[in-house]
Structure formats: C-alpha cells, structure tokens
Amino acid sequence: MDREDVHRALRRMAHEIIERNEGRLGEVVVIGLQTGGAPMAEALVAALEEIDEASAPIDKGTIDVALYRDDIGLRPVMPEEVTEIPVDLTERIVVLVDDVLFTGRTIRAALDALTDFGRPRSVQLAVIVDRGHRELPIRPDYVGKNLPTRRDEVVDVSIDGVELGEMVK
C-alpha cells in the first residue's frame, strides 16, 4: 500500500464508522494505541470530521498498553508513550485504532487498559492492516487491508504506506 492507498482505506473506514454508528459521532471516542495506532487514529479522526462537517470535534485520545501486556516477565516491558484519554469512557462508543493486528495480544491489553477510564457502551476495533496469525479470539470491525503474511515477516505501517520486510534475527 502506498500513501494514497492508506488515505483511501482510512476514508473508507471513516464512512463505515459513521454508517455503523448511525452518524452519532458525538458518542464516539477514537483512541489510538501507542505508538503505531496513534498517528492512524489522528488521520481517522481527520477523515471523520471532513466527511461529517456538521458534527462537533470528535473526542480522541491515546493509550499505551505496555503495563497491561501478558508477556511482562518474558521480555522487558516499559511504557513508551503517554496515555491521554481526556474524557470519561462510560457509555461512550470507543473506536480503538491500531496500525497492525497480528496475534491479538496488544488489543487484549488495550481492552484491559480501557477499563481504567470507564465502562464503554461498546468497543470497536479499526486496524490499517490485518495480517492474520491470531492467538486470541479478536476480530477487527474495520480493516484497511487484509495482508496475509508469514509469522517471521514484519509489517511496517505509516501514513506514507505499508512495507513488508523480513524480521531481523
């Protein structure tokens, strides 16, 4: 995927979010997972606000799930970025955004972390790339691209595009 493909996917996903939530963007909070999901969430919010010009600014935030991961003790885990969720999530519709969905473990950690900020009415998952290889029963609601990969490949997503590479050993 190049830059245009990523922007087209984000715009399509924004339309799907508006449709699924019946245009009630005032109830939606978009939260990007640090670090790769945060810029994707920003771009998704920009697309939502561009499409639905009549709506008020959409609430957004970021979350770092490092301390909620289930592999603490298996590898060094340190919070990388700040968590910033400026609103109570109780009874809100949370759209959780990440760049790549792989095993599902990061999303599981994010679901645990969200409970510290309230009890959302629902949580929807938006990912730019779903590469498969799930280890947990987690499924995205909005997908930019399904990209079948080998487990040893690396998928690098940015606003400028998606690159597939080999894992450094």
Residue frames relative to the residue before (quaternion, step in Angstrom):
aa qw qx qy qz dx dy dz
M 1.0000 0.0000 0.0000 0.0000 0.00 0.00 0.00
D 0.2285 -0.7508 0.5986 0.1606 3.56 -0.97 0.82
R 0.7806 -0.3370 0.2371 0.4700 3.59 -1.33 -0.07
E 0.6624 0.5075 -0.3072 0.4574 3.60 0.90 -0.91
D 0.6433 0.5277 -0.3201 0.4530 3.58 0.98 -0.84
V 0.6478 0.5111 -0.3182 0.4669 3.59 0.97 -0.86
H 0.6775 0.4846 -0.2967 0.4670 3.59 0.89 -0.90
R 0.6293 0.5207 -0.3301 0.4731 3.59 1.03 -0.75
A 0.6493 0.5105 -0.3116 0.4698 3.60 0.98 -0.84
L 0.6524 0.5096 -0.3162 0.4633 3.59 0.94 -0.84
R 0.6557 0.5067 -0.3086 0.4670 3.57 0.97 -0.84
R 0.6413 0.5096 -0.3199 0.4762 3.61 0.99 -0.81
M 0.6535 0.5077 -0.3101 0.4679 3.56 0.95 -0.89
A 0.6202 0.5394 -0.3410 0.4561 3.61 1.03 -0.75
H 0.6401 0.5106 -0.3224 0.4749 3.59 0.97 -0.83
E 0.6542 0.5149 -0.3100 0.4591 3.60 0.98 -0.84
I 0.6359 0.5220 -0.3256 0.4660 3.59 1.02 -0.79
I 0.6499 0.5081 -0.3167 0.4681 3.58 0.93 -0.88
E 0.6742 0.5000 -0.2956 0.4561 3.58 0.89 -0.92
R 0.6885 0.4929 -0.2951 0.4426 3.58 0.80 -0.99
N 0.7536 0.3638 -0.1933 0.5122 3.57 1.06 -0.79
E 0.4672 -0.7382 0.3947 0.2846 3.54 1.31 0.54
G 0.6904 -0.5250 0.2661 0.4206 3.55 1.03 0.86
R 0.5175 0.6519 -0.4102 0.3727 3.61 1.25 0.06
L 0.0202 0.8518 -0.5222 0.0361 3.57 0.62 1.12
G 0.5414 0.6192 -0.3991 0.4051 3.59 1.21 -0.28
E 0.6755 0.4688 -0.2814 0.4947 3.56 1.24 -0.39
V 0.6167 0.5770 -0.3183 0.4306 3.58 1.32 -0.27
V 0.0723 -0.7338 0.6735 0.0515 3.53 -1.19 0.77
V 0.1991 -0.7764 0.5896 0.0996 3.58 -0.75 1.07
I 0.0285 -0.8103 0.5842 -0.0358 3.57 -0.69 1.14
G 0.2197 -0.7895 0.5656 0.0927 3.54 -0.72 1.14
L 0.4011 -0.6940 0.5432 0.2499 3.54 -1.01 0.85
Q 0.4055 -0.6901 0.5437 0.2523 3.55 -0.94 0.92
T 0.6692 -0.2473 -0.6980 -0.0623 1.62 -1.81 1.57
G 0.6630 0.5680 -0.3132 0.3739 3.60 0.97 -0.77
G 0.6837 0.4996 -0.2973 0.4411 3.59 1.05 -0.63
A 0.5500 0.6465 -0.3944 0.3521 3.60 1.15 -0.51
P 0.7088 0.4175 -0.3000 0.4830 3.66 0.74 -0.83
M 0.6079 0.5386 -0.3581 0.4606 3.60 1.12 -0.56
A 0.6296 0.5229 -0.3283 0.4716 3.60 1.06 -0.76
E 0.6218 0.5360 -0.3363 0.4614 3.61 0.98 -0.81
A 0.6849 0.4796 -0.2787 0.4724 3.56 0.89 -0.97
L 0.6356 0.5237 -0.3272 0.4633 3.59 1.03 -0.74
V 0.6389 0.5105 -0.3228 0.4763 3.60 0.98 -0.82
A 0.6325 0.5246 -0.3331 0.4625 3.60 0.96 -0.82
A 0.6581 0.4977 -0.3072 0.4741 3.60 0.97 -0.83
L 0.6406 0.5216 -0.3254 0.4601 3.61 0.94 -0.84
E 0.6957 0.4709 -0.2779 0.4659 3.59 0.87 -0.94
E 0.6266 0.5277 -0.3351 0.4654 3.59 1.11 -0.63
I 0.6789 0.4864 -0.2868 0.4692 3.58 0.95 -0.89
D 0.7864 0.2262 -0.1041 0.5653 3.59 0.88 -0.97
E 0.1283 -0.8530 0.5041 0.0424 3.55 0.43 1.27
A 0.6376 0.5622 -0.3261 0.4135 3.60 1.11 -0.60
S 0.6218 0.5691 -0.3565 0.4030 3.58 1.12 -0.51
A 0.5641 -0.5636 0.4819 0.3632 3.53 -1.30 0.45
P 0.6710 -0.4559 0.3544 0.4651 3.61 -1.19 0.22
I 0.4253 -0.7152 0.5049 0.2297 3.54 -1.00 0.91
D 0.4620 -0.6641 0.5120 0.2887 3.56 -0.95 0.91
K 0.0223 0.7978 -0.6002 0.0529 3.55 -0.99 0.88
G 0.0136 0.7920 -0.6102 0.0156 3.50 -1.29 0.40
T 0.3120 -0.7086 0.5913 0.2254 3.53 -1.37 -0.10
I 0.0985 -0.7899 0.6034 0.0473 3.54 -1.19 0.55
D 0.1955 -0.7401 0.6336 0.1120 3.54 -1.06 0.88
V 0.2000 -0.8351 0.5084 0.0645 3.57 -0.56 1.19
A 0.2765 0.8163 -0.4824 0.1565 3.60 1.26 0.14
L 0.7434 0.4181 -0.2386 0.4644 3.60 0.85 -0.89
Y 0.6497 0.4937 -0.3125 0.4862 3.59 1.30 0.00
R 0.4670 0.7059 -0.4293 0.3151 3.58 1.28 -0.10
D 0.4428 -0.7025 0.4933 0.2590 3.57 -1.16 0.58
D 0.6418 0.5087 -0.3433 0.4598 3.59 1.24 0.16
I 0.2954 0.7267 -0.5521 0.2825 3.59 1.15 0.52
G 0.7332 0.3368 -0.2904 0.5145 3.56 -0.79 1.02
L 0.6724 0.4542 -0.2926 0.5060 3.58 1.18 -0.49
R 0.7733 0.0075 0.0077 0.6339 3.54 1.23 -0.54
P 0.5888 -0.5655 0.4096 0.4072 3.59 -1.12 0.40
V 0.0490 -0.7941 0.6058 -0.0096 3.55 -0.87 0.99
M 0.0586 0.7751 -0.6237 0.0824 3.53 -0.75 1.12
P 0.5102 -0.6042 0.4910 0.3654 3.58 -1.01 0.68
E 0.2943 -0.7876 0.5218 0.1443 3.56 -0.85 1.01
E 0.8129 0.1162 0.0054 0.5706 3.53 0.96 -0.90
V 0.6152 -0.5571 0.4198 0.3673 3.50 -1.33 0.17
T 0.3092 -0.6829 0.6225 0.2249 3.54 -1.22 0.60
E 0.0577 0.7936 -0.6011 0.0752 3.54 -0.80 1.04
I 0.1278 0.7562 -0.6249 0.1458 3.53 -0.36 1.29
P 0.2108 -0.8644 0.4481 0.0872 3.57 -0.03 1.32
V 0.7415 0.3402 -0.2166 0.5362 3.61 1.23 -0.02
D 0.5410 -0.5664 0.5005 0.3688 3.53 -1.30 0.40
L 0.3605 -0.7708 0.4909 0.1867 3.58 -0.77 1.00
T 0.4225 0.7252 -0.4602 0.2894 3.58 1.27 -0.15
E 0.8608 0.0336 -0.1060 0.4966 3.52 -0.89 1.18
R 0.5181 0.6031 -0.4397 0.4178 3.60 1.19 0.41
I 0.4214 -0.6364 0.5722 0.3000 3.55 -1.33 0.30
V 0.1474 -0.8010 0.5771 0.0594 3.57 -0.52 1.18
V 0.1268 -0.7342 0.6615 0.0851 3.54 -0.96 0.94
L 0.1891 -0.7842 0.5883 0.0564 3.53 -0.41 1.32
V 0.1081 -0.8213 0.5600 0.0129 3.59 -0.72 1.07
D 0.0643 0.7674 -0.6367 0.0412 3.55 -0.99 0.93
D 0.5748 -0.6075 0.4250 0.3463 3.53 -1.23 0.45
V 0.8138 0.0456 0.0230 0.5789 3.60 0.82 -1.00
L 0.1817 -0.7402 0.6355 0.1229 3.56 -1.03 0.83
F 0.0528 -0.8042 0.5910 -0.0336 3.54 -0.68 1.16
T 0.8510 0.0557 -0.0158 0.5221 3.62 -0.24 -1.20
G 0.4784 -0.6626 0.4382 0.3743 3.58 1.16 -0.60
R 0.5083 0.6857 -0.4097 0.3220 3.60 1.21 -0.24
T 0.6267 0.5175 -0.3471 0.4678 3.61 1.03 -0.65
I 0.6476 0.5050 -0.3189 0.4732 3.59 1.00 -0.77
R 0.6100 0.5337 -0.3540 0.4666 3.61 1.01 -0.72
A 0.6494 0.5059 -0.3080 0.4769 3.58 0.98 -0.86
A 0.6441 0.5241 -0.3210 0.4554 3.59 0.99 -0.81
L 0.6317 0.5272 -0.3340 0.4599 3.59 0.99 -0.78
D 0.6365 0.5072 -0.3202 0.4849 3.58 1.03 -0.77
A 0.6740 0.5094 -0.2967 0.4452 3.59 0.89 -0.95
L 0.6197 0.5751 -0.3497 0.4037 3.60 0.97 -0.77
T 0.6146 0.5813 -0.3573 0.3959 3.59 1.05 -0.69
D 0.5746 0.5762 -0.3829 0.4372 3.61 1.20 -0.30
F 0.7359 0.4105 -0.2075 0.4969 3.60 1.24 -0.37
G 0.7557 -0.3131 0.1799 0.5463 3.57 1.23 0.35
R 0.4636 -0.6496 0.5235 0.2984 3.53 -1.36 -0.02
P 0.2606 -0.7982 0.5215 0.1518 3.59 -0.11 1.26
R 0.5575 -0.5685 0.4835 0.3637 3.55 -1.24 0.53
S 0.7741 -0.1349 0.0942 0.6113 3.56 1.03 -0.84
V 0.2194 -0.7304 0.6286 0.1523 3.51 -1.32 0.41
Q 0.0960 -0.7718 0.6282 0.0211 3.53 -0.86 1.07
L 0.2748 -0.7802 0.5473 0.1271 3.57 -1.07 0.77
A 0.0571 -0.7747 0.6298 -0.0033 3.54 -0.89 1.06
V 0.0241 0.7904 -0.6104 0.0448 3.58 -0.83 1.02
I 0.4853 -0.6504 0.4945 0.3114 3.54 -1.09 0.66
V 0.8029 0.0684 -0.0139 0.5919 3.59 0.93 -0.90
D 0.1290 -0.7335 0.6629 0.0770 3.53 -1.00 0.96
R 0.1207 -0.8426 0.5240 0.0287 3.56 -0.38 1.24
G 0.5514 -0.6361 0.3950 0.3678 3.59 1.23 0.10
H 0.6474 0.5563 -0.3878 0.3479 3.58 -1.30 -0.46
R 0.1952 0.8232 -0.5120 0.1483 3.60 1.08 0.66
E 0.2051 -0.7569 0.6103 0.1122 3.54 -1.13 0.81
L 0.7386 0.2746 -0.1705 0.5916 3.57 1.31 -0.25
P 0.5380 -0.6461 0.4285 0.3311 3.60 -1.10 0.55
I 0.3022 0.7323 -0.5346 0.2943 3.55 0.47 1.29
R 0.0374 -0.8011 0.5960 -0.0389 3.55 -0.88 1.04
P 0.4008 -0.7242 0.5004 0.2538 3.59 -0.84 0.89
D 0.4334 -0.6804 0.5320 0.2573 3.54 -1.23 0.60
Y 0.7816 0.1425 -0.0492 0.6053 3.55 1.14 -0.73
V 0.0273 -0.8110 0.5828 -0.0430 3.58 -0.74 1.10
G 0.3947 -0.7051 0.5394 0.2367 3.55 -0.93 0.94
K 0.7801 -0.1484 0.1394 0.5916 3.57 0.91 -0.97
N 0.3028 -0.6822 0.6325 0.2070 3.54 -1.12 0.80
L 0.0054 -0.8113 0.5813 -0.0618 3.55 -0.66 1.14
P 0.2390 -0.7854 0.5522 0.1452 3.61 -0.09 1.23
T 0.0105 -0.8027 0.5944 -0.0478 3.56 -0.87 1.00
R 0.4744 -0.5699 0.5569 0.3742 3.50 -1.39 0.03
R 0.6285 -0.5555 0.3856 0.3842 3.57 -1.16 0.52
D 0.7159 0.4568 -0.2658 0.4562 3.60 1.06 -0.67
E 0.5454 0.5946 -0.4153 0.4201 3.59 1.23 0.17
V 0.3008 -0.7256 0.5932 0.1766 3.54 -1.27 0.50
V 0.1634 -0.7633 0.6188 0.0883 3.56 -0.97 0.90
D 0.0998 -0.7938 0.5999 0.0109 3.55 -0.67 1.16
V 0.0641 -0.8113 0.5808 -0.0184 3.57 -0.57 1.21
S 0.1011 0.7482 -0.6531 0.0583 3.53 -1.04 0.86
I 0.6877 -0.4551 0.3531 0.4418 3.54 -1.28 0.10
D 0.6657 0.5131 -0.2878 0.4591 3.57 1.24 -0.45
G 0.7722 -0.3120 0.1792 0.5236 3.59 1.22 -0.09
V 0.4430 -0.6556 0.5489 0.2694 3.51 -1.40 -0.08
E 0.0562 -0.7899 0.6107 0.0066 3.55 -0.92 0.98
L 0.2419 -0.7481 0.6072 0.1141 3.50 -1.10 0.84
G 0.0712 0.8147 -0.5699 0.0798 3.57 -0.81 0.98
E 0.5842 -0.5614 0.4556 0.3688 3.52 -1.35 0.01
M 0.5081 -0.6328 0.4926 0.3143 3.54 -1.10 0.73
V 0.3946 -0.6954 0.5482 0.2454 3.57 -0.98 0.88
K 0.2106 -0.8107 0.5373 0.0986 3.57 -0.74 1.07
